[in-house]
Amino acid sequence: MTLLAKSGGATTGRGLVKMVALRTCTVLPGIFLAAIALAARTCVAADQPQWGQRNSRNMVSDEKGLPDGFDPGTRNQKTGQIDLPAGSNVKWVVRLGDQSYGSPVVAGGRVFVGPNNAAPRDPQIHGDRGVLMCFDEQTGKFLWQLVVPKLEEIKWADWYYIGLTSPPTLQRDRAYLVSNRCEVLCLDVRGKFHLLWRFDMPAALGVRPHNGSNCSILLRGDLLYVCTSNGVDWTHNQVANPQAPSVVVLNKRTGKLVARDQFGIGADIIHGQWSSLALGAVGQRTLLFFGAGNGHLYAFDALDSSSSLVDGGPKLLKPVWQINGHPLAQTQEHTPIEHCHNTHSYEVTGSPVFYKNRVYVAFTQEPFHGLKDGWLTCLDATRSGDITRGGILWSYDKIAASISTVAIEDGLVYAAGFDGRLHCLDAETGRCYWVHDAGKPIWGSPLVADGKVYLGTGAQTFWVLAAGKQRKVISRIRMRDGIFTTPTAANGTLFVATNKHLYAVVKKGQGAGIRD
């Protein structure tokens, strides 16, 4: 794996490699890097150091004073940059690549986002790559980038030009993420980044990702909970390696494997596995929730937060409860698993959200191949065993196929369908209050903050709606590019990543109008 950093560096097993200007470090496969111990520290509340709300994955924020709208400016046809109007409330805007699926996160005065390499920051690095860019939160100044070569050894494991799709999880000066090569990375991001350790899931566990590796890592204590993205092979007819795990737990200090799942998913993965884990306290237990590529959702006990590898190999994660999310499973004993492009099986692509002893998750057919059906479910998290029949408190089948994660605020659920519609439902009963046609496709998730619902679409539209039981559009903003990410709110600023640009937006009268 080759890592490249501007104004940064990388640490190898032989110590710090001294670099000048644009710095390059090559890490040979199979070499693990020494980790530096890190004392746990509660993250600053105003930052947004992970994708979604900590643990629950709820797409909400406590930020106040956020904008009602903004003018995205015009693209300069000569430079490709954005020219902002006078008096703009866009604090700054910077160029990314030409496809961006990794949503921005904000911590320690820096903004991290994962585009591709279509607009190289380093003129010497060309071609398709996964990139993690780091910018100064206040000015948008480019600080450094991590550039990772494509995973070409496994056909269709790292789809063309999708970039680095895993939003990093930050704790103090450490960033944890999954690279486009299906590696779990730990970076020291104090000023200049250094690679501390790397866990190569294909090499160590035989994982075979399909299309992309985009888990947002869940951090609890010393442990990292990771979806491996194991999936079908390039023919779409079979799972490439049924013995590979779907969930692993690593020690954050060392990168060593602590546990793996024993869910029996095996050969039943429909396509890929792209859901991130959620966590919640249920009675006296702390449970993790995982939406799998076989259309099931699993709940399992969290490990002791300081667990480490013991003699005899990694611990095995066993479900406390599970549910088959295929609608036919409500009435028939067997629901066949179908692969290929025209499968009618169900899977989980968005992440489950834990809220008041309930789990909210969409089970969906494959929208990437034109399938259109899905349903949103509210599950009783206090149950045990097989809860396929009896564990659903309510369901909503009007959402159609969905790869988004819900936002829940003030007893209302906001859920987006891939078909471009945003739904507002009662969190207790599932009653639908309104549906808004936002334009398709919707790849990201809605964000609820400051009494508003923010949502971007692939139709180059960014919406601001009033949160509440009455549908009210505050702003409809025509963007210069499609949006395939979830907006982020932190420190009084709204961050919106389009395919080509990252915007930092504040309330009117506060913008500086900076662009790089």
Secondary structure, DSSP 8 states (H G I E B T S, - for coil): -EEEEET---EETTEE----SEEEEE--TT--------------TTSB-SSSSTTT---EE---S--S-----EE-TTT--EE--TT-SEEEEEE--S-EEEEEEEETTEEEEEEBSSS-SSTT--SSEEEEEEEETTT--EEEEEEEE---SSTTSS-TT-------EEETTEEEEE-TTSEEEEEE-SSS-EEEEEEEHHHHH---B-S------EEETTEEEEE--B-B-TTSSSBS-TTS-SEEEEETTT--EEEEE----GGG--S------EEEEETTEEEEEEE-TTSEEEEEE---TT---BTTB-EEE-EEEEEE--GGGGT-S------STT----B--S--EEETTEEEEEEE--GGGT---EEEEEEETT--EE-TTT-EEEEE-SS-S-----EEETTEEEEE-TTSEEEEEETTT--EEEEEE--S---S--EEETTEEEEE-TTSEEEEEE-SSS--EEEEEE-SS---S--EEETTEEEEE-SSEEEEE-STT----EE-
